[in-house]
Amino acid sequence: MSTILNTNGVELKVPVPVDPEKFTCVVLTADWNPAVTHALRDGALEVMRKAGVPQGNVLSLPVPGTVELVYGAARAARELSPSAIIVIGCVIRGDTPHFDYVCQQAAQGVATLNAAGEVPVIFGVLTVDNLRQALDRAGGTLGNKGAEAAAAAIEMANLTSDLASSTLPGA
């Protein structure tokens, strides 16, 4: 059994896709704050490997920054129809309101994509006050939020499969 450390300090079992050979995932990673985002991406890719997902079933692509994750996810959903999409970014609070605008746009954009219900889009974006907080959550003392995002992607793809093959009693 394979596990990951989540940010609450709890070991979580790595979920397995209903059909690992058919599971596909797009991982979009913001290149802003690469020491953090690349570690998050690597954590997500490692969980996919541990879950038995063939390497060729995971497409990892960069985008310039966190705001651009929404466009990338929308296009990936429309063009590729993967089982799940993971967006990975890191926004560190600064001295201007820019932090608030970027966080709002990214969160609202992903929420809108999820509400459309086409493909689950997992929000693997850290919104932190400082670099130490980010590093602690990117493979440091508080686990790896990228790994947690990958586990959530698999779980949501499994939910999609379960719903597609289910009917309500009395329906």
N, C-alpha and C positions, 0 to 999 in steps of 0.2 A: 504494500500500500504506500502510495506516495502522498506526501503532505507539503503544505506551505505554511509559513508563519504569517498570520494576519496582523494588522496594526493593533489589535487588542491583546497581542501576545499569545494567541491561541493557535494551536496547530490545526489546520483545516485539511481535510481529505481533498485531493485533486479529483474533481469529477471527470467522468469519462463520457464522451459523446455517445448518443444512442447508436450511431454508426460512424466510428472514427474515420472510415474510408470515404464517407460522403460528407463529413463535416468540413466546411470551408470557412475561413476567417480572413478578414482584412484588418491589419494592424496599422493605423496611421499614427505617426509620431512627429510631434513638433520639434523642429531643430533648435528652437530657442531654449536655453538652459540645457544643453546636450549632456552634461555630466549627470544630470538627473533623468532627463527623458530617455536617454539611451539605456540607462540602467533599468528603468521601468519597462521599456520595450523588451530588453533581454529577459527580464523576469516573466513577462507574458509569453514570450516564445519558449522559454524553458517549461512552463506549465503545459503548453500545447504539446511539447515533446513527451513530457511525462504522461499526458493523457492518451498518448498513442495516435495523435493526429499526424498523418504523413506530412513531411516538411513541405512538399509541393502543394499542399492544401492551405497553406498560410502565406498570404501575400503581405509583406511588410514594406510600407512606403513612407517616405518623409514628406512633411509639409513645412513651410517656413516658420509658422507660429501657431499658437493655440486657436486664434480666431479662424484660421484656415482649415482647422480640423473639421468644422461643420460642412464646408463645401466639399472637402474630400470624402466625408462620410456619405453625403447626399449623392454624390456621383458614384461612389462605390456601390451603394445600395441599388441605384438605378442601372448601372452598367454591368455589374457582376452578380448581383443577387446572392451574396454569400449567406452562410448560416448565421453569422454574427459579424459585427464590426466593433473594434476597440479603438477609441481615440485616446491618445496619450499626450499629455502636456504638463507644463509646470509654470504657474504664474506666481511670482514672488512679489509681495507687497512692496511698494516703493513710496516715494514722497508725493506722488500725484494721484489723481483719480483714475489713471489709466488701468490700474489693477482691477478696479470695480467694473469698468467698461468691458475689459477682456473677459473677466469671469462671467459677467452677465450674458454676453454674446455667446460664449461657448456653452454655458449651461442651458440657456433658452434654446439655442440651436439644436442641441442634442435632445432636449425634451420634445421639441417639435418633431424631429425625426422619429423618435420613439412613439409619439402619439399617432403618427401616420400608420404605424403597425406593420411596415413592410419587412424590416430587418431589425433585430435588436441591436442598438448602438450603446455600447458600454462606456460610461464616463470615467476614464482613467486619468483625469486631470487633477493634479495637485494644486490647491490654492492655499498658499502658506505665507507666513509672515517673514520668514528668513530662510536662507540656504540650509542651515542646520536642520530645520524641520523637514525640508524637502529630502535631504540626504538620508535622514532617519527613516523615511517612508519609501526610499528607492533602493532597498536592500540593506539598510542600516538596522539600527536597534528596534525599529518598529515594523520590520518585515518589508514587503515589496508590494505596493499598491498595483503595480503592473501585473504581478502574479495573481492578485485578487481579481483584477479586471478580467483576466483570461478565464479564471474559474467561473466568474459570473457570465461570461460569454457562452461557455459550454452549457451552463445551467439554463440560460435563456433559450439557447438553440434546442436543448432537450424539451423545454416547455413548449416551444413552437411545434416540435414533432408530436408531443403528447396531445396538444390541442387539435392538430390536424387529423389525428386518428381517433378522436373522442366524439361522443355524442352525449347530449344531456338526457337524463332519464325522462321519459315521457315525450321526447321530441320526435 
